[in-house]
Amino acid sequence: NMLIMWNHGGGAVYGFGYDENVDDYYAALTLDEMQQAIRNSGVKFEMIGFDACLMGGIETACAFYDMADYLIASEDFESGLGWE
């Protein structure tokens, strides 16, 4: 099982999945919210990938360390086209 999340990332500060057309960065999912949702699913993933900017921090790795064997995330900005 793989979980790939594509959208806008803001790391530990702004979370994941905010809408660039709305000036409310707090509408994004926090790391805690994503962690709880994945934990509640009961699924152990082989890989969790963030096709999003700035999600490759230690905070993200710590949030998902026991939910997947691998975490793939960028510490920097990503192309708007996403992964191939």
TIKEDO-623643 format. One record per residue (C-alpha): chain; residue number from 1; x, y, z; residue in three letters. Coordinates in steps of 0.25 Angstrom, whole numbers, always signed. Layout:
REM TIKEDO-623643
<kette: A, nr: NUM, u: X, v: Y, w: Z, rest: ALA>
...
END
This chain:
REM TIKEDO-623643
<kette: A, nr: 1, u: +0, v: +0, w: +0, rest: ASN>
<kette: A, nr: 2, u: +5, v: +14, w: -4, rest: MET>
<kette: A, nr: 3, u: -1, v: +27, w: +0, rest: LEU>
<kette: A, nr: 4, u: +3, v: +39, w: -8, rest: ILE>
<kette: A, nr: 5, u: -2, v: +53, w: -5, rest: MET>
<kette: A, nr: 6, u: -2, v: +64, w: -15, rest: TRP>
<kette: A, nr: 7, u: -5, v: +78, w: -13, rest: ASN>
<kette: A, nr: 8, u: +2, v: +90, w: -6, rest: HIS>
<kette: A, nr: 9, u: +11, v: +88, w: +6, rest: GLY>
<kette: A, nr: 10, u: +15, v: +97, w: +17, rest: GLY>
<kette: A, nr: 11, u: +23, v: +87, w: +26, rest: GLY>
<kette: A, nr: 12, u: +21, v: +87, w: +41, rest: ALA>
<kette: A, nr: 13, u: +16, v: +102, w: +41, rest: VAL>
<kette: A, nr: 14, u: +5, v: +102, w: +31, rest: TYR>
<kette: A, nr: 15, u: +2, v: +88, w: +29, rest: GLY>
<kette: A, nr: 16, u: -2, v: +81, w: +16, rest: PHE>
<kette: A, nr: 17, u: -13, v: +84, w: +6, rest: GLY>
<kette: A, nr: 18, u: -16, v: +98, w: +7, rest: TYR>
<kette: A, nr: 19, u: -24, v: +106, w: -4, rest: ASP>
<kette: A, nr: 20, u: -15, v: +116, w: -11, rest: GLU>
<kette: A, nr: 21, u: -28, v: +124, w: -15, rest: ASN>
<kette: A, nr: 22, u: -32, v: +126, w: -1, rest: VAL>
<kette: A, nr: 23, u: -24, v: +134, w: +9, rest: ASP>
<kette: A, nr: 24, u: -26, v: +125, w: +21, rest: ASP>
<kette: A, nr: 25, u: -14, v: +116, w: +23, rest: TYR>
<kette: A, nr: 26, u: -20, v: +110, w: +35, rest: TYR>
<kette: A, nr: 27, u: -30, v: +103, w: +27, rest: ALA>
<kette: A, nr: 28, u: -19, v: +93, w: +23, rest: ALA>
<kette: A, nr: 29, u: -18, v: +79, w: +30, rest: LEU>
<kette: A, nr: 30, u: -8, v: +80, w: +41, rest: THR>
<kette: A, nr: 31, u: +2, v: +68, w: +44, rest: LEU>
<kette: A, nr: 32, u: -6, v: +64, w: +56, rest: ASP>
<kette: A, nr: 33, u: -19, v: +63, w: +48, rest: GLU>
<kette: A, nr: 34, u: -12, v: +55, w: +37, rest: MET>
<kette: A, nr: 35, u: -6, v: +46, w: +47, rest: GLN>
<kette: A, nr: 36, u: -19, v: +43, w: +54, rest: GLN>
<kette: A, nr: 37, u: -26, v: +41, w: +41, rest: ALA>
<kette: A, nr: 38, u: -16, v: +31, w: +36, rest: ILE>
<kette: A, nr: 39, u: -15, v: +24, w: +50, rest: ARG>
<kette: A, nr: 40, u: -30, v: +23, w: +50, rest: ASN>
<kette: A, nr: 41, u: -30, v: +16, w: +36, rest: SER>
<kette: A, nr: 42, u: -22, v: +4, w: +42, rest: GLY>
<kette: A, nr: 43, u: -14, v: +3, w: +29, rest: VAL>
<kette: A, nr: 44, u: +1, v: +1, w: +30, rest: LYS>
<kette: A, nr: 45, u: +7, v: +7, w: +17, rest: PHE>
<kette: A, nr: 46, u: +20, v: +3, w: +10, rest: GLU>
<kette: A, nr: 47, u: +22, v: +17, w: +6, rest: MET>
<kette: A, nr: 48, u: +16, v: +31, w: +9, rest: ILE>
<kette: A, nr: 49, u: +19, v: +41, w: -1, rest: GLY>
<kette: A, nr: 50, u: +17, v: +56, w: -1, rest: PHE>
<kette: A, nr: 51, u: +17, v: +62, w: -15, rest: ASP>
<kette: A, nr: 52, u: +17, v: +76, w: -9, rest: ALA>
<kette: A, nr: 53, u: +26, v: +86, w: -5, rest: CYS>
<kette: A, nr: 54, u: +33, v: +87, w: +9, rest: LEU>
<kette: A, nr: 55, u: +28, v: +74, w: +15, rest: MET>
<kette: A, nr: 56, u: +42, v: +67, w: +16, rest: GLY>
<kette: A, nr: 57, u: +45, v: +72, w: +30, rest: GLY>
<kette: A, nr: 58, u: +48, v: +64, w: +43, rest: ILE>
<kette: A, nr: 59, u: +34, v: +68, w: +48, rest: GLU>
<kette: A, nr: 60, u: +27, v: +60, w: +37, rest: THR>
<kette: A, nr: 61, u: +36, v: +48, w: +38, rest: ALA>
<kette: A, nr: 62, u: +33, v: +47, w: +53, rest: CYS>
<kette: A, nr: 63, u: +18, v: +49, w: +51, rest: ALA>
<kette: A, nr: 64, u: +18, v: +37, w: +41, rest: PHE>
<kette: A, nr: 65, u: +30, v: +28, w: +46, rest: TYR>
<kette: A, nr: 66, u: +21, v: +16, w: +50, rest: ASP>
<kette: A, nr: 67, u: +11, v: +17, w: +39, rest: MET>
<kette: A, nr: 68, u: +20, v: +14, w: +27, rest: ALA>
<kette: A, nr: 69, u: +33, v: +8, w: +24, rest: ASP>
<kette: A, nr: 70, u: +38, v: +19, w: +15, rest: TYR>
<kette: A, nr: 71, u: +35, v: +34, w: +15, rest: LEU>
<kette: A, nr: 72, u: +37, v: +42, w: +2, rest: ILE>
<kette: A, nr: 73, u: +36, v: +57, w: +3, rest: ALA>
<kette: A, nr: 74, u: +44, v: +69, w: -1, rest: SER>
<kette: A, nr: 75, u: +50, v: +79, w: +8, rest: GLU>
<kette: A, nr: 76, u: +50, v: +90, w: -3, rest: ASP>
<kette: A, nr: 77, u: +40, v: +94, w: -13, rest: PHE>
<kette: A, nr: 78, u: +34, v: +85, w: -24, rest: GLU>
<kette: A, nr: 79, u: +29, v: +87, w: -38, rest: SER>
<kette: A, nr: 80, u: +15, v: +90, w: -40, rest: GLY>
<kette: A, nr: 81, u: +14, v: +79, w: -50, rest: LEU>
<kette: A, nr: 82, u: +16, v: +69, w: -39, rest: GLY>
<kette: A, nr: 83, u: +23, v: +55, w: -39, rest: TRP>
<kette: A, nr: 84, u: +24, v: +48, w: -52, rest: GLU>
END
